[in-house]
């Protein structure tokens, strides 16, 4: 157990927020010896499953719906393969869990495809060369209730109570028809592989996190079509420090009236309730819905490296489409920063000034600079 704990060191004060967060299990978990790991393989075949390596009776199958209840003090590794048009996986574990996706195609007609109910780290690895697809149903059945009377969360096609680490050299396709594509009640870090998230008009956000999102490697593509939906919805800090991220939103503003008060929520490529920071990598956002925004941040937007391209083409009948919106400040100090809008402001830092230069802060000496109302292009 000491070896397992030594492999991950995450400071509580900086969880999901900096590039120094280390989470160093290898993609194939080779750093863990057999005595450290419980390895179980689950393979779906239509309405049934086959299981191997389950020496503790952790796996319970009800047709193609699989529940894993692990009371081991060791790392739980699940290798998942096969296909089912009406199956699911729910995990309960005392310790950190990893899943290796090995050409898995799993659809749950009435809930999440994979639901991790453990608050510890959840490591999702796509095996090299494989294509894996997770899909939820258009409507979810009533959430299960535990013996203690607690309702089990069902917030996404791929959901975890704990942190999610996305890794590997394969491809993961996530289709969301009812709620979010991928969600965590903690934070999410993507460091490798190819992840494509597609959310229908009946769904919600592409990625939803409570405690922050970090993109450090790999290729992430998100397409959301629902009104008021966001490609990435982070209730904490959002960091782009590597990889290639492409986000498109096409939903219009979502209008709700609660207790006689009208509330309007616009779509956005990224909505962050805390700092948005980009230091490296490539981020491309397109938004075509009414009032749609590229980046919508409640605190500072700090761009110091990488390549950012944002285009919004939506109308302003209900909301105001903007490229980069911050409630406090927008600072550009490096990299390539390009924002173009059809309506409203390319950059909006909350000022009421009519001068485009007042809507952001440009530091240092860029090689080229154009700051206008509907276009901002800065290259260092």
Buried (B, 14 or more C-beta within 10 A) or exposed (E): EEEBEEBBEBEEEEBBBBBEBEBEBEBBBEBBEEEBBBBBBBBBEEEEBEBEBBEBEBBEBEEBBBBBBBEBEBBBBBBBBBBBBBBBBBBBBBBBBBBBBBBBBBBBBBBBBBBBBBEBBBBBBBBEEBBBBBBBBEEBEEEBEEEEEEEBBBBBBBBBBBBBBBBBBBBBBBBBBBBBBBBBBBBBBBBBBBBBBBBBEEBBBBBBBBBBBBBBBBBBBBBBBBBBBBBBBBBBBBBBBBBBBBBBBBBBBBEEEEEEEEEEBBBBBBBBBBBBBBBBBBBBBBBBBBBBBBBBBBBBBBBBBBBBBBBBBBBBEBBBBBBBBBBEBBBBBBBBBBBBBEBBBBBBBEEEEEEBEEBBBBEEEBEEBEBEBBBBBBBB
